[in-house]
Amino acid sequence: MDLLIIGAGGLGCGLLVALLSSYSPLRSITIIDPDHVEAHNLHRQVLFSVADIGAAKAEVAAHRVRGWACGVGSTSAPPTDSAQHQPPG
């Protein structure tokens, strides 16, 4: 089974941890998130650490998946221009 995760924030991190800690027939996971790891979110985004601050969330999450799940391929995909985060205002 191939899986696409859109968002590696609080919910996306929890979902990835749950999927990887249970038996599932995952073959590959693609993670899309245009944001970067920020210190004020670390308490709820369990895939990330202080060392990851400033790094692209999707890339770090894909790296963690590759380290935890032998045999499951993971990639990070850049968001399309229309999906990029726009600051409020």
C-alpha positions as CSV (number, residue, x, y, z in Angstrom):
1,M,0.0,0.0,0.0
2,D,1.3,3.5,-0.9
3,L,0.4,6.4,1.4
4,L,0.4,10.2,1.0
5,I,0.6,12.3,4.1
6,I,-0.2,16.0,3.7
7,G,1.1,17.8,6.7
8,A,3.8,16.8,9.1
9,G,2.5,18.9,12.0
10,G,0.9,17.6,15.2
11,L,-1.6,15.4,13.5
12,G,0.7,14.2,10.7
13,C,3.4,13.3,13.2
14,G,1.0,11.3,15.4
15,L,-0.4,9.5,12.4
16,L,3.1,8.5,11.1
17,V,4.1,7.2,14.6
18,A,0.8,5.2,14.9
19,L,1.2,3.7,11.4
20,L,4.8,2.8,11.9
21,S,4.2,1.2,15.3
22,S,1.4,-1.0,14.1
23,Y,1.4,-3.7,11.5
24,S,0.4,-2.3,8.2
25,P,1.2,-3.4,4.6
26,L,2.9,0.0,3.8
27,R,5.2,-0.1,0.8
28,S,5.9,3.7,0.6
29,I,5.0,6.9,2.2
30,T,5.2,10.4,0.6
31,I,5.1,13.3,3.0
32,I,4.2,16.9,1.9
33,D,4.6,19.9,4.2
34,P,5.8,23.3,3.1
35,D,6.7,24.4,6.7
36,H,10.0,24.2,8.7
37,V,10.4,22.8,12.2
38,E,9.9,25.5,14.8
39,A,10.9,25.4,18.5
40,H,7.4,26.4,19.7
41,N,5.8,23.3,18.1
42,L,8.3,20.6,19.3
43,H,6.1,19.6,22.3
44,R,3.3,18.3,20.0
45,Q,5.4,17.3,16.9
46,V,7.0,14.2,18.2
47,L,9.1,13.4,15.1
48,F,11.3,16.4,15.5
49,S,14.0,17.5,18.0
50,V,15.8,20.7,18.8
51,A,18.5,19.7,16.3
52,D,15.8,19.8,13.5
53,I,14.8,23.5,14.1
54,G,14.8,25.3,10.7
55,A,14.8,22.1,8.6
56,A,12.0,21.2,6.3
57,K,9.4,19.2,8.1
58,A,8.7,16.8,5.2
59,E,12.4,16.0,4.7
60,V,13.0,15.3,8.5
61,A,9.8,13.2,8.7
62,A,10.8,11.2,5.7
63,H,14.3,10.6,7.2
64,R,12.7,9.4,10.5
65,V,10.4,7.0,8.6
66,R,13.4,5.5,6.7
67,G,15.2,5.0,10.0
68,W,12.2,3.4,11.8
69,A,10.6,1.3,9.1
70,C,12.8,-1.2,7.3
71,G,11.4,-2.0,3.9
72,V,9.1,1.1,3.8
73,G,10.3,3.7,1.3
74,S,9.7,7.3,2.2
75,T,10.1,10.5,0.3
76,S,9.3,14.2,0.8
77,A,7.7,16.0,-2.0
78,P,7.9,19.7,-2.5
79,P,4.5,21.5,-2.3
80,T,3.1,23.0,-5.5
81,D,3.3,26.8,-5.8
82,S,-0.4,27.0,-5.0
83,A,0.0,25.0,-1.8
84,Q,2.9,26.9,-0.3
85,H,2.3,28.5,3.0
86,Q,1.3,32.1,2.8
87,P,1.8,34.2,6.0
88,P,-1.5,35.8,7.3
89,G,-2.1,39.4,6.5
